[in-house]
Amino acid sequence: MNLQEMNLREKVAQLFTFPAFASVLDDDTRKLVTRLKAGGIFLGTSALIRPRQVGELCRDLQQASLEEGSGIPLFIAADLVAGAGCKLREGAVHFPKNRAIGAGGDEALAYESGRITAEESLAMGVNFNYSPVVDINNNPLNPVIGTHSFGEDADTVSRLGRAVIRGYQEHGMIATAKHFPGHGDTHVDSHEALPVLPFGRERLESFELAPFREAIRGGVDAVMVGHIAVPAWDDSSLPASLSYTLTTGLLRERLNFQGLIVTDGLSMKGITNQFTLEEACVRAVQAGADILLATVDSYEQAESVLEAVVTAVEQGEITEARIEESVRRILQMKQKYRLTAEQYQFPDISTDRLNSPASQRISRALADQALTPLRGLQRGVLAGEPQKQPWILIRDEHTAGFAERLRSGLPNLREESAPSYEGTLALLSELPADARVLLAVSHNKPMGEAFTEAADRLLGGVRKGLWIHFGSEYDVRERSASCLLAYDRAPSLQASAAAYLLGEEKVTIVP
């Protein structure tokens, strides 16, 4: 179907990406595709379980769209920010997060992570990745970006962001630079409230916008606009995602971005604290968005938000030409990525194409490069020591992979675990003063000073205490205990951290 053959409702539907409601094609998700004729479907964690299940869901979605819906293949999107395996329970590569990749700084390996993610995602039928994050995280209090960012400086984020984008797009998957115009130097989570970037234009131009400018120069095909107010450019304090000044004036016109503009999820409280979902969808189209990530929780709500945009056009609040402008971009992008009725090929749901040893070696090489020893912690610190006084590993349940790998090299290792990192303090406090302690904790956000100060003090009270930190660098930078910083709990980082302590060699990749 081309633009001239579509009625108004069908045109508007191409702008909407709705969530899948289940891990299989249930009736309500089918109706999003067949009755509403949506242009895209987003797969959240509840729809991402195993490769074969994802492949079957994507196949059924595309078949429904082609045979009973718009007649056009869907954008099938996901937040695969650390590889296809980061959201699945098993079966695909889970890479270290961006901050770990930034610590290593290797553009070639960053590109390879993008390549493998694209190939594994497409094998399952996911063609649109809401990744990479190109926010510069230089605020220790940021509650949401953190280790999703490549780092604290514009150059690192720009270089590695472009490398990952090339890896995705040169292997057939649409990349998305997010969260425009920059969510790094904020201390509010836009899932909960509206963050504000309070800086002047000169700072914003040279810092926050730099990675987006480089991503656009590098040919990124989508940019996600965040729910962030920027008074220096729009004194109305509207979220950027609903601001014509920021979405069209800055991103489309001044930065000359010609690809797809995608909203962040429109049910986040940075939006819904001010607007209904219907109002937000209308305002996002008026602002210049091409794709509305309408994170509804029912078919009826999806029908309501689509109808709100149709009604806005019929009543003259939005011109039909504005809708057609976005539909043209969407259809052109679908043509580029072979998402047309004539070109589309259903995914070959073959799990032997995923999680290969060669791909796992790339993940491990990234992990080995990322590890950052702090305060004199030496490689092999646990190797070759007499075992008369065994090491005691205190850990949370998320570091089981590290513990398993460590036990293989330390057969006398004693181990105690807590359900979360907070519970490790009680275990540490019960140890004698002459204990030899390894503390392994993990969290995907900063842990806060109360925990980190207490952990550091308790480690200092034993004869030998080492901290293995699978979390934010801001937790451990200013502490005193010897520490191995691993940034996040990806399986490869857990294996790499154990290998470092045991004195094993790094994994090397020969170009």
WOLINQUI-V650771 format. One record per helix or strand of 3 or more residues. SS is the DSSP state (~ for helix, > for strand). FROM is the first residue (numbers start at 1). TO is the last residue. If there is no record, write none. Layout:
SS&FROM&TO ; SS&FROM&TO
This chain:
~&3&5 ; ~&8&14 ; >&16&19 ; ~&27&34 ; >&40&43 ; ~&45&47 ; ~&51&68 ; >&75&78 ; ~&84&86 ; ~&98&104 ; ~&107&124 ; ~&146&148 ; ~&154&169 ; >&176&180 ; ~&201&206 ; ~&210&217 ; >&222&225 ; ~&240&242 ; ~&244&254 ; >&260&263 ; ~&269&272 ; ~&277&287 ; >&291&294 ; ~&299&314 ; ~&320&336 ; ~&351&353 ; ~&357&370 ; >&372&374 ; >&392&396 ; ~&397&409 ; >&414&418 ; ~&421&429 ; >&436&442 ; ~&449&460 ; >&464&470 ; ~&473&475 ; >&482&485 ; ~&491&502
